[in-house]
């Protein structure tokens, strides 16, 4: 039994190619069933995200991997009705321990666009669950994925790979959380409704702020944020009259000119009796005039401030990723040892079955001889002699073969396994 992976990811292909090879959620079950019908495939799992598409397969005979690689590649092209020849350089194939280490690195966030990001583990678990629901897991793949989930936990607990923020949006939320003690007493204003503000909304939700206001040029675009977080929607001109109500302002628009000026913030601070305020400006060009940083009790962070924090943290994550590689290598070797033992079990069962068949055949012959009145001692002696000869025939022939074909290591292993001592 062996494990392999065929894939394409953000390192090997641009999004225009990745989207051609992706598996939308609604077709994954169909794809799993189709792939599982392949005669060489014993089990399969399909992982498909915006950054990667990977197909994991288990198969019985390691010598079949060349045929399997071509077959799975052909299947991928056929399923997507796509000629893969122009994309061959974008595809990668890992086999055996390399495949196991790769999946461990993926699940641990080491192979992610942002090192250490935690979302990928949930996506791997979802891919595993989908294969399980569709009866596409071999016992070896099931064991592999359970091992991978354990390894991902080890990497999280034994390294600092997820300890530091690695996105500007999350860094903004940490700044807000660290400056104020009780989120439930705070009001937040999000200015804009683009991708960055959407990420901010996702990060803010678990903290339970007292009230969230979303200010945007168009109400329609802001409405989709209300599916992520309970929020009141206002227009950009309304900022001037509502700013005094909020403690934190996080802004990211495409406005060519500042939306919030120093004069407005001065008036706001007077209305708030100089109560502390935090402004986080993630826009380029900037949404907030930099001069507000000179005002008492006003804190201003720009995207440059946060990006420096992220850069430092990514450095620390890269160090943690190197530490994680040792964990992954060790755990992958243990899994491969288990897999090899599984392969050996099949041979042991076959060997015992062969011996049992020989014994039964000789027993039947001996019983027939006894029924015909043969001497018991003679029958027993013949039975013992033939049983011994038949059982030692294969090991004896193998010993002679390796001894006469300059295979010293094989001879040592075999003779030791047979309990033989050198004289």
Secondary structure, DSSP 8 states (H G I E B T S, - for coil): -EEEEEEEETTTS-HHHHHHH---HHHHHHHHHHHHTSTT-SEEEEEE-SSEEEEEEEES-GGGHHHHHHHHHHHHHHHTT--GGGGGGG-EEEETHHHHHHHHHHHTTTTSSSTT-SHHHHHHHHHHHHHHHTT---HHHHHHHHHHHHHHHHHHHHS-TTTS--SHHHHHHHHHHHH-S-GGG-EEEEE--SHHHHHHHHHHHTT--SEEEEEES-HHHHHGGGGTS--EEEEGGGHHHHGGG-SEEEE----SS-SB-HHHHHHHHHHTTT--EEEEE--SS-SB-GGGGGSTTEEEEEHHHHHHHHHHHHHHHHHHHHHHHHHHHHHHHHHHHHHHHHHHHHHHHHHHHHHHHHHHHHHHHHHHHHHTT--HHHHHHHHHHHHHHHHHHHHHHHHHHHHTTT-HHHHHHHHHHTT----
